[in-house]
């Protein structure tokens, strides 16, 4: 009787976590799962009960999603072969050892991302077959793979937009840009699982989970899902937005310094929306999710950002005769607005990669897109070229950076008498900013969105966009959105005879007052200090000008919405030929202290009526400063060794503060978030507090701090910390 060959059985397997993680740039993830990137091989080591022979056959099976199938690209079966077929899952023999085998497995460049199950079936010559379930793995997008749609051909950029877990977000005013740090924390424990849970709770998944999973190979689709899921409207997403100043039973948007706490709260609360977010919070959290999934992403700030609700490329802003801004529904101009840009191909738009590259993804719930509150992905190149017929939401993004700004004076309570005083074609979309690669410097990327204002190219693009919107029936000849009813005031704006279009499609300017004006601050005031500002009127003509001036000031939110009128005054002045007059304005702290929002912004405006001439409206937003946090790290920061931190801070108020709290956060520096109660601080008192942190990861880290109280706007600071190995 002949010898019966022993069937081959799997005894041990090793997914070689450390080696694979380093090669796939996933070694920073705090996870028990193997995390790899698509279109790149990873190794597994198999140990059997005997040596492997040529007759033994190995079949691998991978699957993902609720109902894996080959046609949906969520299931695949493949043998060990020599072929390297990039269009399919493939396994190749890497090396042999006694009773063992090292195999490399690689996915196609368009594989569905997410959590996979992996199993192996072994067929021996004697007819015996065994099956074994191996540990699963998580597959991510791969910016290092040339055939992946998210490929980014710049290693420094990949380090910044994929692997950097902290960053800078810009805010403030276009002439006074501020910054604060943000802890993206995409590698922190459980964050990747939460990001995958975000996809599994989307409207698209609930409508058809099989189709949803099959489309997770496409960064356009994933980006669109993320855009809707970061806000809470429609789908009970991560963050509830609020801008009205009432933030009870939640966290004020300014108190957040990172995404980790928000995402963990969302999961811990049973996936109930976290309260509250505003644009920079939505942008920061979306950046975390997109980077975590492997899509290169950066946070972008647009100053003087138009919210064009009716997509007519024009924003109307109304003031009364005293210079007080009127709170209008509909259009608004935000002092700044934050969104994200992600890098990937746009095969859905054309076959020539014309619109590939940076794509706007905006999670702030402003307008609906396909019945959900989201924006994008919108090709930045399409915006620059005026191709507003390109998906998705390109008319809205185009208007955010290119709309006209028309100022109106409303004369009476019944709104029957109103007059246009100025059309500004340049102020919208200023100093569009993002963090530099490899440093905290601000980079101005305005030229990526539009040609220089006033240039022939810019004017031609505006006309091109306008004509496309007309052909798309998004807007009508008079600028009103088709199907929109609108208020009686807005109907008069759209049909006002003095505002008919010129030959370039722009609205005609009102009567020239022949004088110019500007507000000038003596110095930037701190919160609870008097504001010394001057209105300077210049008469460049050869005749004397008599001008009646009404000056008004209001506290405003960063979205441009007024909250309270705090000051008014009027003057009659004569300005000599070819000269200027200066009108000093003093707004005392007592005028605004009870009405100032946590945005710390005040708008000062002047309506200037020239006798026998036109009208001029001059305005300026004033951002009140706060005393800075001074942060010192004493000694070298070494992995797993405590280091002392000293923070010096000042009570900004002329009254005592007893509820001061210092919040400390930073991926790789602090586990979670530290909360340090502060002793009662006397008016304007400066104090110092010391505490220890123990770094857990080497590299360039950011320590983020917030001095918070119910009495004043949060004061933020950050300090770069270089952590070394022992």
C-alpha positions as CSV (number, residue, x, y, z in Angstrom):
1,X,0.0,0.0,0.0
2,X,1.4,3.4,-1.0
3,X,2.1,6.2,1.4
4,X,-0.8,8.7,2.0
5,X,0.5,12.2,2.0
6,X,-0.5,14.3,5.0
7,X,-2.8,17.1,4.1
8,X,-1.5,20.6,4.5
9,X,-2.9,22.7,7.4
10,X,-2.3,26.2,8.6
11,X,-0.8,26.2,12.1
12,X,0.2,29.9,12.6
13,X,0.1,33.1,10.7
14,X,1.7,36.5,11.2
15,X,0.4,39.7,9.5
16,X,3.8,41.4,10.2
17,X,2.3,44.5,11.7
18,X,5.4,46.5,12.2
19,X,7.0,45.9,8.8
20,X,3.7,46.4,6.9
21,X,2.8,49.5,8.9
22,X,6.1,51.2,8.2
23,X,6.0,50.4,4.5
24,X,2.4,51.6,4.2
25,X,2.9,54.8,6.3
26,X,0.4,53.6,8.8
27,X,2.7,53.1,11.8
28,X,1.3,56.1,13.7
29,X,-2.2,54.7,13.9
30,X,-3.0,53.5,17.5
31,X,-4.9,50.4,16.5
32,X,-5.0,46.6,16.9
33,X,-5.9,46.2,13.3
34,X,-3.4,45.9,10.4
35,X,-3.9,49.1,8.4
36,X,-2.6,49.1,4.8
37,X,-3.1,51.2,1.7
38,X,-4.5,50.1,-1.6
39,X,-2.4,49.3,-4.7
40,X,0.6,48.4,-2.5
41,X,1.6,44.9,-1.4
42,X,1.6,43.8,2.2
43,X,3.3,40.6,3.6
44,X,1.8,37.8,5.6
45,X,3.8,34.9,7.0
46,X,2.1,31.4,7.0
47,X,3.4,28.4,9.0
48,X,2.0,24.9,8.2
49,X,2.2,21.4,9.6
50,X,4.7,20.4,7.0
51,X,6.7,21.7,4.1
52,X,4.8,23.2,1.2
53,X,4.9,21.2,-2.1
54,X,4.2,22.2,-5.7
55,X,1.0,20.3,-5.6
56,X,-0.5,22.4,-2.7
57,X,-2.8,25.2,-3.9
58,X,-3.7,28.3,-1.9
59,X,-6.8,30.4,-2.5
60,X,-7.3,33.7,-0.6
61,X,-10.7,35.3,-0.1
62,X,-11.2,39.0,0.9
63,X,-14.6,40.6,1.6
64,X,-16.1,43.8,2.9
65,X,-19.5,45.2,3.4
66,X,-22.9,43.8,4.4
67,X,-23.3,41.6,1.3
68,X,-20.0,41.0,-0.4
69,X,-20.1,40.2,-4.1
70,X,-17.7,40.2,-7.0
71,X,-19.8,42.4,-9.1
72,X,-19.8,45.1,-6.4
73,X,-16.0,44.8,-5.9
74,X,-16.6,43.9,-2.3
75,X,-15.5,40.2,-2.7
76,X,-12.6,38.6,-4.4
77,X,-11.0,35.2,-4.6
78,X,-7.4,34.8,-5.9
79,X,-4.7,32.2,-6.1
80,X,-1.0,32.7,-5.6
81,X,0.5,33.5,-8.9
82,X,3.4,35.2,-10.6
83,X,1.2,37.7,-12.4
84,X,1.1,41.3,-11.1
85,X,-2.3,42.4,-12.3
86,X,-2.9,45.9,-11.0
87,X,-6.6,45.7,-11.9
88,X,-7.4,42.9,-9.4
89,X,-6.4,41.5,-6.1
90,X,-3.3,39.4,-6.4
91,X,-1.1,37.2,-4.2
92,X,2.5,36.3,-5.0
93,X,5.0,34.1,-3.2
94,X,7.7,36.2,-1.6
95,X,9.8,33.6,0.0
96,X,9.9,30.0,1.4
97,X,11.0,28.8,4.8
98,X,10.8,25.4,6.6
99,X,7.1,24.6,6.9
100,X,6.3,28.1,5.9
101,X,5.6,30.7,3.2
102,X,5.7,34.5,3.0
103,X,3.1,35.8,0.7
104,X,2.5,39.4,-0.6
105,X,-1.1,40.5,-1.2
106,X,-2.0,43.6,-3.1
107,X,-5.2,45.3,-4.0
108,X,-6.2,47.1,-7.2
109,X,-5.8,50.9,-7.2
110,X,-9.6,51.3,-7.2
111,X,-10.4,48.9,-4.4
112,X,-13.1,49.8,-2.0
113,X,-11.6,51.2,1.2
114,X,-12.7,50.0,4.7
115,X,-12.6,47.0,6.9
116,X,-11.9,43.6,5.3
117,X,-12.1,39.9,6.3
118,X,-9.3,37.7,5.0
119,X,-9.4,33.9,4.8
120,X,-7.3,31.2,3.1
121,X,-8.4,27.8,1.6
122,X,-5.7,25.2,1.2
123,X,-6.1,22.3,-1.3
124,X,-3.7,19.3,-1.0
125,X,-3.0,16.7,-3.7
126,X,-4.7,14.0,-1.6
127,X,-8.0,15.9,-2.1
128,X,-8.1,17.3,1.4
129,X,-9.2,20.9,1.7
130,X,-8.9,23.2,4.8
131,X,-10.1,26.7,5.4
132,X,-8.8,29.2,7.9
133,X,-9.9,32.7,8.9
134,X,-7.0,35.1,9.3
135,X,-7.2,38.4,11.1
136,X,-8.8,41.1,9.0
137,X,-7.3,44.4,7.9
138,X,-8.3,48.0,7.1
139,X,-7.6,49.3,3.6
140,X,-7.1,53.0,3.0
141,X,-6.6,55.3,0.0
142,X,-3.0,55.6,-1.1
143,X,-1.4,58.9,-2.0
144,X,1.9,57.1,-2.6
145,X,0.6,54.9,-5.4
146,X,0.7,56.5,-8.9
147,X,-2.4,54.6,-10.1
148,X,-4.5,55.7,-7.1
149,X,-6.9,58.6,-7.7
150,X,-5.5,60.4,-4.6
151,X,-1.9,60.1,-5.7
152,X,0.1,63.2,-4.7
153,X,3.5,63.4,-6.4
154,X,5.3,65.3,-3.6
155,X,6.6,63.6,-0.5
156,X,6.7,66.8,1.6
157,X,3.1,67.5,0.6
158,X,2.1,63.9,1.6
159,X,3.8,64.4,4.9
160,X,1.8,67.5,5.5
161,X,-1.6,66.7,4.0
162,X,-1.8,63.0,5.1
163,X,0.6,62.3,8.0
164,X,0.6,65.6,9.9
165,X,-1.8,65.2,12.8
166,X,-1.8,68.9,13.8
167,X,-2.2,72.2,12.0
168,X,-3.1,75.8,11.8
169,X,-6.4,77.4,11.0
170,X,-6.6,81.1,10.0
171,X,-9.4,83.4,11.0
172,X,-10.1,87.1,11.7
173,X,-10.2,89.9,9.1
174,X,-8.5,90.1,5.8
175,X,-6.4,93.0,7.1
176,X,-5.8,91.4,10.5
177,X,-5.3,87.6,10.0
178,X,-5.0,85.5,13.2
179,X,-4.3,81.9,13.6
180,X,-4.9,79.1,16.1
181,X,-3.7,75.5,16.3
182,X,-5.8,72.5,15.7
183,X,-5.3,68.9,16.8
184,X,-6.4,66.7,13.9
185,X,-5.4,63.6,15.8
186,X,-6.2,61.2,12.9
187,X,-4.0,58.5,14.4
188,X,-5.3,58.5,17.9
189,X,-6.9,55.4,19.4
190,X,-10.4,54.6,18.0
191,X,-10.4,57.5,15.6
192,X,-10.1,55.4,12.4
193,X,-13.0,53.1,13.7
194,X,-15.1,56.3,14.2
195,X,-14.3,57.5,10.7
196,X,-15.5,54.2,9.3
197,X,-18.6,54.5,11.5
198,X,-19.3,57.9,9.9
199,X,-19.6,56.3,6.5
200,X,-21.8,53.5,7.9
201,X,-24.3,56.1,9.3
202,X,-24.7,58.2,6.2
203,X,-28.0,58.7,4.3
204,X,-26.5,56.8,1.3
205,X,-25.7,53.8,3.5
206,X,-29.2,53.7,5.0
207,X,-30.8,53.9,1.6
208,X,-28.7,51.1,0.0
209,X,-25.8,49.7,2.0
210,X,-24.7,47.5,-0.9
211,X,-24.4,50.3,-3.4
212,X,-22.9,52.6,-0.8
213,X,-20.0,50.1,0.0
214,X,-19.4,49.5,-3.7
215,X,-18.8,53.2,-4.2
216,X,-16.3,53.6,-1.4
217,X,-13.5,53.1,-3.9
218,X,-14.1,56.7,-5.2
219,X,-12.7,59.7,-3.3
220,X,-15.3,61.9,-5.0
221,X,-18.1,59.8,-3.4
222,X,-16.4,59.4,-0.1
223,X,-15.7,63.2,0.1
224,X,-19.3,63.9,-0.6
225,X,-20.5,61.6,2.1
226,X,-18.1,63.1,4.6
227,X,-19.2,66.6,3.7
228,X,-22.8,65.8,4.7
229,X,-22.0,63.6,7.7
230,X,-19.8,66.1,9.6
231,X,-22.9,68.3,10.2
232,X,-26.0,67.1,11.9
233,X,-28.7,68.3,9.5
234,X,-30.4,65.5,7.5
235,X,-28.4,62.6,8.9
236,X,-27.7,63.1,12.6
237,X,-24.0,63.6,11.8
238,X,-21.1,64.5,14.0
239,X,-21.6,68.2,14.8
240,X,-24.6,70.4,15.4
241,X,-24.0,73.9,14.1
242,X,-25.1,77.0,15.9
243,X,-24.5,80.7,15.3
244,X,-27.1,82.6,17.4
245,X,-25.0,83.1,20.5
246,X,-26.9,80.6,22.7
247,X,-24.7,77.5,23.5
248,X,-26.3,76.1,26.6
249,X,-26.0,72.3,27.2
250,X,-23.1,72.2,24.8
251,X,-19.6,73.4,24.1
252,X,-19.1,76.9,22.6
253,X,-17.5,76.4,19.2
254,X,-14.5,78.6,20.2
255,X,-13.6,76.2,23.0
256,X,-12.6,73.3,20.7
257,X,-8.9,72.9,19.9
258,X,-9.1,69.6,18.0
259,X,-11.2,66.9,16.5
260,X,-10.4,64.0,18.8
261,X,-12.6,65.1,21.7
262,X,-15.5,65.8,19.3
263,X,-15.3,62.4,17.5
264,X,-15.0,60.5,20.7
265,X,-18.0,62.3,22.2
266,X,-20.0,61.5,19.1
267,X,-19.3,57.8,19.6
268,X,-19.6,57.8,23.3
269,X,-23.0,59.5,23.1
270,X,-24.4,56.8,20.9
271,X,-23.6,58.7,17.7
272,X,-25.7,61.7,18.9
273,X,-24.6,65.0,17.3
274,X,-22.1,66.9,19.4
275,X,-23.0,70.5,20.4
276,X,-21.8,72.9,18.9
277,X,-19.8,73.7,15.7
278,X,-19.0,76.6,13.4
279,X,-17.1,76.7,10.1
280,X,-13.6,76.2,11.5
281,X,-14.8,73.3,13.7
282,X,-16.6,71.6,10.8
283,X,-13.4,72.1,8.7
284,X,-11.1,70.8,11.3
285,X,-13.1,67.6,11.9
286,X,-13.6,66.9,8.2
287,X,-9.9,67.3,7.7
288,X,-9.3,64.7,10.4
289,X,-11.7,62.2,8.8
290,X,-10.4,62.7,5.3
291,X,-6.7,62.4,6.2
292,X,-7.5,59.4,8.4
293,X,-9.0,57.6,5.4
294,X,-5.9,58.5,3.3
295,X,-7.2,61.5,1.2
296,X,-4.7,64.4,1.2
297,X,-6.6,67.3,2.7
298,X,-5.9,70.8,4.0
299,X,-8.0,73.5,5.7
300,X,-8.6,76.7,3.8
301,X,-9.9,80.1,4.9
302,X,-11.6,82.5,2.6
303,X,-11.8,86.1,3.9
304,X,-14.8,88.2,2.9
305,X,-16.7,85.0,1.9
306,X,-20.1,85.5,0.2
307,X,-23.0,83.3,0.9
308,X,-25.0,83.7,-2.2
309,X,-28.4,82.0,-1.5
310,X,-29.9,82.8,-4.9
311,X,-26.9,82.1,-7.1
312,X,-27.0,85.4,-9.0
313,X,-23.4,86.3,-8.3
314,X,-24.4,89.4,-6.4
315,X,-24.7,90.1,-2.7
316,X,-26.9,92.9,-1.5
317,X,-26.2,94.6,1.8
318,X,-28.5,97.2,3.4
319,X,-27.9,100.1,5.8
320,X,-30.3,102.7,7.2
321,X,-29.6,106.4,6.9
322,X,-27.7,106.4,10.2
323,X,-25.1,103.9,8.9
324,X,-26.6,101.0,11.0
325,X,-26.3,97.7,9.2
326,X,-29.7,95.9,8.8
327,X,-30.1,92.3,9.6
328,X,-31.2,90.7,6.3
329,X,-32.2,87.2,5.7
330,X,-30.7,85.3,2.7
331,X,-27.3,86.6,1.4
332,X,-24.5,87.3,3.9
333,X,-20.8,88.1,3.8
334,X,-18.8,86.2,6.4
335,X,-15.6,88.0,7.6
336,X,-14.0,84.6,7.1
337,X,-15.2,81.1,6.1
338,X,-13.3,77.9,6.5
339,X,-13.6,74.8,4.3
340,X,-11.4,71.9,3.2
341,X,-9.5,71.1,0.0
342,X,-8.8,67.5,-0.8
343,X,-6.6,66.2,-3.6
344,X,-7.8,63.6,-6.1
345,X,-8.7,63.0,-9.7
346,X,-12.0,64.0,-11.3
347,X,-12.6,61.3,-13.9
348,X,-16.4,62.1,-13.5
349,X,-15.9,65.5,-15.1
350,X,-13.7,64.8,-18.1
351,X,-11.1,62.4,-19.4
352,X,-8.3,64.9,-19.6
353,X,-7.7,65.5,-15.9
354,X,-8.6,69.2,-16.5
355,X,-10.4,69.4,-13.2
356,X,-8.2,67.1,-11.1
357,X,-6.2,68.3,-8.2
358,X,-7.6,70.3,-5.2
359,X,-11.3,69.9,-4.6
360,X,-13.4,72.0,-2.2
361,X,-15.3,70.0,0.4
362,X,-17.4,72.1,2.8
363,X,-19.2,70.5,5.7
364,X,-20.7,73.7,7.1
365,X,-24.4,73.4,6.6
366,X,-25.2,76.5,4.4
367,X,-27.2,75.2,1.4
368,X,-28.5,71.8,0.3
369,X,-26.8,69.9,-2.4
370,X,-28.9,66.9,-3.8
371,X,-31.3,67.3,-0.8
372,X,-28.5,67.2,1.8
373,X,-26.6,70.0,3.5
374,X,-23.1,69.7,2.1
375,X,-20.9,71.3,-0.6
376,X,-18.6,69.6,-3.0
377,X,-16.3,68.1,-4.0
378,X,-15.9,71.2,-6.2
379,X,-12.9,71.5,-8.5
380,X,-10.9,74.5,-7.7
381,X,-9.7,74.6,-11.3
382,X,-13.4,74.7,-12.4
383,X,-14.0,77.6,-10.1
384,X,-11.1,79.5,-11.5
385,X,-12.2,78.9,-15.1
386,X,-15.8,79.8,-14.5
387,X,-17.0,76.3,-15.3
388,X,-20.0,76.5,-13.0
389,X,-21.7,73.7,-14.8
390,X,-19.2,71.2,-13.3
391,X,-20.4,69.0,-10.4
392,X,-20.6,69.6,-7.5
393,X,-21.9,72.9,-6.3
394,X,-19.5,75.0,-8.4
395,X,-21.9,78.0,-8.7
396,X,-22.0,78.3,-4.9
397,X,-18.2,78.1,-4.5
398,X,-17.7,80.5,-7.4
399,X,-19.9,83.1,-5.7
400,X,-18.1,82.7,-2.4
401,X,-14.9,84.0,-4.0
402,X,-16.3,86.1,-6.9
403,X,-19.7,87.7,-6.2
404,X,-20.3,91.4,-6.4
405,X,-21.1,93.3,-3.3
406,X,-23.9,96.0,-3.7
407,X,-24.6,98.4,-0.9
408,X,-28.1,99.9,-0.4
409,X,-29.4,102.7,1.8
410,X,-33.0,102.1,3.1
411,X,-34.8,105.3,4.0
412,X,-38.0,104.5,5.8
413,X,-39.7,101.8,7.8
414,X,-42.0,100.6,5.1
415,X,-38.9,99.9,2.9
416,X,-40.5,101.7,-0.1
417,X,-37.6,104.1,-0.6
418,X,-34.1,102.7,-1.1
419,X,-31.1,103.6,-3.1
420,X,-27.9,101.8,-4.3
421,X,-24.8,103.6,-3.2
422,X,-22.0,101.4,-4.2
423,X,-21.1,98.3,-6.2
424,X,-17.8,96.6,-5.2
425,X,-16.5,94.0,-7.6
426,X,-13.3,93.3,-5.8
427,X,-13.8,92.8,-2.1
428,X,-15.3,89.3,-2.1
429,X,-12.8,86.4,-1.8
430,X,-9.8,87.9,-0.2
431,X,-6.5,86.4,0.9
432,X,-7.6,82.8,0.6
433,X,-5.2,81.1,3.0
434,X,-3.8,77.8,4.1
435,X,-1.0,76.5,6.2
436,X,2.4,76.1,4.4
437,X,3.9,72.7,3.8
438,X,6.4,72.0,6.6
439,X,5.8,75.2,8.6
440,X,3.2,77.3,10.3
441,X,3.4,80.1,7.8
442,X,0.4,81.3,5.9
443,X,0.2,80.7,2.2
444,X,-2.0,82.8,0.0
445,X,-3.7,80.6,-2.6
446,X,-6.2,83.2,-4.0
447,X,-4.7,82.9,-7.4
448,X,-5.8,79.2,-7.5
449,X,-9.4,80.3,-7.3
450,X,-9.5,83.4,-9.6
451,X,-7.5,85.7,-11.8
452,X,-6.5,89.1,-10.4
453,X,-9.4,91.3,-9.7
454,X,-9.9,93.9,-12.5
455,X,-7.9,91.9,-15.0
456,X,-9.2,91.0,-18.5
457,X,-9.1,87.3,-17.6
458,X,-11.2,87.9,-14.4
459,X,-13.8,89.9,-16.2
460,X,-14.1,87.3,-19.0
461,X,-14.4,84.5,-16.5
462,X,-17.2,86.3,-14.6
463,X,-19.1,86.7,-17.9
464,X,-18.6,83.1,-18.8
465,X,-19.9,81.9,-15.4
466,X,-22.9,84.3,-15.7
467,X,-23.8,83.0,-19.1
468,X,-23.5,79.4,-18.0
469,X,-25.9,80.1,-15.1
470,X,-28.4,81.6,-17.4
471,X,-28.2,78.6,-19.7
472,X,-28.6,76.3,-16.7
473,X,-31.7,78.3,-15.7
474,X,-30.2,78.9,-12.3
475,X,-30.6,82.6,-12.7
476,X,-32.8,84.9,-14.9
477,X,-31.8,88.0,-16.8
478,X,-32.6,90.3,-13.9
479,X,-30.6,88.2,-11.5
480,X,-33.4,86.5,-9.6
481,X,-33.2,82.8,-8.9
482,X,-35.8,81.0,-11.0
483,X,-38.7,79.9,-8.8
484,X,-37.8,82.2,-6.0
485,X,-40.5,84.4,-4.5
486,X,-38.4,86.7,-2.4
487,X,-39.3,89.6,-0.2
488,X,-40.7,92.8,-1.6
489,X,-37.4,94.5,-0.7
490,X,-35.4,92.0,-2.7
491,X,-37.8,92.3,-5.6
492,X,-37.1,96.0,-5.7
493,X,-33.3,95.3,-5.5
494,X,-33.5,93.0,-8.5
495,X,-35.6,95.4,-10.6
496,X,-34.3,98.7,-9.5
497,X,-33.7,100.8,-12.7
498,X,-30.5,102.3,-11.4
499,X,-29.0,98.8,-11.1
500,X,-29.3,97.5,-14.6
501,X,-26.4,95.7,-16.0
502,X,-23.5,97.2,-17.9
503,X,-21.9,95.7,-21.0
504,X,-19.7,93.5,-18.9
505,X,-22.6,91.9,-17.0
506,X,-21.8,93.8,-13.8
507,X,-24.2,96.1,-12.0
508,X,-23.8,99.7,-12.8
509,X,-22.4,101.9,-10.1
510,X,-24.4,104.5,-8.3
511,X,-23.9,108.2,-8.7
512,X,-20.2,109.2,-8.0
513,X,-20.0,111.3,-4.8
514,X,-16.6,112.6,-5.9
515,X,-15.2,112.0,-2.4
516,X,-13.5,109.0,-0.9
517,X,-13.3,107.8,2.7
518,X,-11.7,105.3,5.0
519,X,-11.6,104.5,8.7
520,X,-8.3,104.3,10.4
521,X,-7.5,102.8,13.8
522,X,-4.8,104.5,16.0
523,X,-3.9,101.0,17.3
524,X,-5.7,97.7,17.6
525,X,-7.7,97.8,20.9
526,X,-7.8,94.9,23.4
527,X,-11.1,93.6,24.7
528,X,-12.6,96.0,27.2
529,X,-10.5,99.0,26.0
530,X,-11.9,102.1,24.3
531,X,-11.8,102.1,20.5
532,X,-10.1,105.2,19.0
533,X,-10.9,105.3,15.3
534,X,-11.0,108.2,12.8
535,X,-13.1,108.7,9.6
536,X,-10.9,110.3,7.0
537,X,-12.7,112.0,4.1
538,X,-10.7,113.0,1.0
539,X,-11.8,115.6,-1.5
540,X,-9.7,115.2,-4.7
541,X,-11.7,117.9,-6.7
542,X,-11.1,121.6,-7.1
543,X,-14.3,122.6,-5.4
544,X,-15.3,122.6,-1.7
545,X,-17.6,119.7,-0.6
546,X,-20.2,120.0,2.1
547,X,-20.9,116.6,3.6
548,X,-23.4,115.3,6.1
549,X,-22.1,112.3,7.9
550,X,-23.9,109.7,10.0
551,X,-21.7,107.3,11.9
552,X,-22.9,104.1,13.5
553,X,-21.3,101.1,15.2
554,X,-22.7,97.6,15.9
555,X,-21.4,94.5,17.4
556,X,-21.4,91.7,14.8
557,X,-20.7,88.0,14.5
558,X,-18.0,86.7,12.2
559,X,-20.8,85.9,9.8
560,X,-21.4,89.6,9.3
561,X,-24.7,89.5,11.2
562,X,-25.3,92.5,13.5
563,X,-26.3,91.8,17.1
564,X,-26.7,95.3,18.6
565,X,-26.2,99.0,17.7
566,X,-23.8,100.4,20.2
567,X,-22.9,103.9,18.9
568,X,-24.3,106.7,16.7
569,X,-23.2,110.2,15.9
570,X,-23.6,112.8,13.1
571,X,-21.5,115.6,11.7
572,X,-21.7,118.4,9.0
573,X,-18.3,119.1,7.6
574,X,-16.7,121.1,4.8
575,X,-13.8,119.6,3.0
576,X,-11.6,122.0,1.1
577,X,-10.5,121.3,-2.5
578,X,-7.7,118.8,-2.8
579,X,-7.6,118.1,0.9
580,X,-9.0,115.8,3.6
581,X,-10.8,116.1,6.9
582,X,-10.5,113.8,9.9
583,X,-13.4,113.0,12.2
584,X,-12.3,111.3,15.4
585,X,-14.6,108.7,16.8
586,X,-14.4,107.3,20.3
587,X,-16.3,104.2,21.2
588,X,-15.9,103.5,24.9
589,X,-15.7,100.0,26.3
590,X,-18.9,100.7,28.2
591,X,-20.7,101.2,24.9
592,X,-20.0,97.6,23.8
593,X,-19.1,95.5,26.8
594,X,-22.7,94.1,27.3
595,X,-23.3,93.4,23.6
596,X,-20.0,92.0,22.4
597,X,-20.2,88.5,21.0
598,X,-17.5,86.0,21.5
599,X,-16.3,86.8,18.0
600,X,-15.0,90.1,19.5
601,X,-15.9,92.1,16.3
602,X,-17.5,95.5,15.8
603,X,-18.5,97.1,12.5
604,X,-18.2,100.9,12.2
605,X,-20.0,102.5,9.3
606,X,-20.5,106.0,8.0
607,X,-23.1,107.2,5.5
608,X,-21.7,110.3,3.9
609,X,-24.1,112.5,1.8
610,X,-22.4,115.1,-0.4
611,X,-24.5,118.2,-0.9
612,X,-25.6,118.2,-4.6
613,X,-23.8,115.0,-5.1
614,X,-24.0,111.3,-4.4
615,X,-23.6,109.2,-1.3
616,X,-20.7,107.3,0.1
617,X,-20.7,104.5,2.6
618,X,-17.5,103.8,4.5
619,X,-17.2,100.7,6.8
620,X,-14.6,98.9,8.7
621,X,-14.7,95.8,10.9
622,X,-12.6,96.1,14.1
623,X,-11.3,92.9,15.8
624,X,-10.7,93.3,19.5
625,X,-7.5,91.7,20.7
626,X,-6.9,89.6,23.8
627,X,-3.8,89.1,26.0
628,X,-1.8,86.2,24.7
629,X,-1.0,82.9,26.4
630,X,2.7,82.5,27.0
631,X,3.8,78.9,26.9
632,X,7.2,77.6,27.9
633,X,8.4,74.0,27.8
634,X,11.2,73.6,30.4
635,X,13.8,71.1,29.1
636,X,13.9,68.5,26.3
637,X,10.8,66.7,25.4
638,X,11.6,62.9,25.3
639,X,9.3,60.0,24.5
640,X,7.8,58.5,27.7
641,X,9.6,61.0,30.0
642,X,7.6,63.8,31.8
643,X,8.5,67.4,30.9
644,X,7.4,70.6,32.7
645,X,5.2,73.2,31.0
646,X,4.6,76.7,32.3
647,X,1.7,78.9,31.0
648,X,1.4,82.6,31.8
649,X,-2.1,84.1,31.3
650,X,-4.0,87.3,32.1
651,X,-7.6,87.9,33.1
652,X,-8.7,90.2,30.2
653,X,-11.6,91.7,32.2
654,X,-11.8,94.7,34.6
655,X,-13.7,92.4,37.0
656,X,-12.7,89.3,38.9
657,X,-13.0,85.9,37.2
658,X,-13.5,82.8,39.4
659,X,-14.4,80.1,36.8
660,X,-11.2,80.1,34.7
661,X,-10.2,76.8,33.2
662,X,-7.1,75.8,31.2
663,X,-7.7,73.1,28.6
664,X,-4.6,71.3,27.3
665,X,-4.5,69.0,24.2
666,X,-2.0,67.7,21.7
667,X,-1.6,64.4,19.8
668,X,1.6,62.6,20.9
669,X,1.9,64.9,23.9
670,X,-1.2,64.5,26.0
671,X,-3.4,61.5,26.4
672,X,-6.9,62.9,25.7
673,X,-7.4,66.3,27.3
674,X,-6.1,67.9,30.5
675,X,-8.3,70.3,32.4
676,X,-6.6,72.6,34.9
677,X,-8.9,74.8,37.1
678,X,-7.4,78.2,37.8
679,X,-7.5,80.2,41.0
680,X,-9.7,83.2,41.1
681,X,-8.1,86.0,39.1
682,X,-8.4,89.7,40.0
683,X,-9.2,92.3,37.4
684,X,-6.4,92.3,34.7
685,X,-4.3,89.9,37.0
686,X,-1.5,87.9,35.4
687,X,-0.7,84.5,36.8
688,X,1.3,81.4,35.9
689,X,0.4,77.7,36.1
690,X,2.7,74.7,35.8
691,X,1.9,71.1,34.9
692,X,3.6,68.0,33.4
693,X,3.0,66.3,30.1
694,X,4.5,62.9,29.0
695,X,5.1,62.7,25.2
696,X,4.3,59.4,23.6
697,X,5.5,59.9,20.0
698,X,8.6,61.5,18.6
699,X,8.5,64.2,16.0
700,X,7.2,67.8,15.7
701,X,4.2,68.1,17.9
702,X,1.8,70.9,18.9
703,X,0.7,71.7,22.4
704,X,-2.6,73.4,22.3
705,X,-4.2,75.4,25.1
706,X,-7.4,77.3,25.8
707,X,-8.0,79.7,28.7
708,X,-11.8,79.6,29.0
709,X,-14.5,81.2,31.1
710,X,-18.2,82.0,30.8
711,X,-17.2,85.7,31.2
712,X,-15.1,86.2,28.0
713,X,-14.2,84.7,24.7
714,X,-11.8,81.8,24.9
715,X,-8.1,82.7,24.7
716,X,-6.1,80.2,22.7
717,X,-2.4,79.5,22.3
718,X,-0.1,76.8,20.9
719,X,3.5,75.9,21.2
720,X,5.6,73.7,18.9
721,X,7.3,70.9,20.7
722,X,10.1,68.7,19.2
723,X,10.0,65.3,20.8
724,X,13.0,63.0,20.6
725,X,13.6,59.3,21.5
726,X,15.4,58.6,24.7
